[in-house]
Amino acid sequence: QVQLVESGGGLVQAGGSLRLSCAASGSTLSINAMGWYHQTPGKQRELVATIASSGSTNYADSVKGRFTISRDNAKNTVYLQMHGLKPEDTGVYYCNAGGVTKALRLYDSWGQGTQVTVSS
């Protein structure tokens, strides 16, 4: 079993910055893609950014130029640096990771979420 623990959320004024972190632990042998997703009440969880094991990245149009996703493979950790935050960025941010366990099984895990609130 693979667990993801997020941290770094909080309250920030519009235009401010936050850095989210997500660390994977447990029986992971390798991690392929890692990503961040955003959800607000009553809406579906939406992709924010993903990063492959190769380092290639993908971003939602709404965050391009403002957010940067990165990962530290040695620490099994993914980061989301957020600049120029807007009130519409408010919501719960979930970390996702997919890979292979030590038992050679595929997994797709989610973190518990971290709240980001951007005040206008």
Secondary structure, DSSP 8 states (H G I E B T S, - for coil): -EEEEEE--EEEETT--EEEEEEEEESEEEEEEEEEEEE-TTS--EEEEEE-TT--EEE-GGGTTTEEEEEEGGGTEEEEEE-S--GGG-EEEEEEEEEEETTS-EEEEE---EEEEEE-
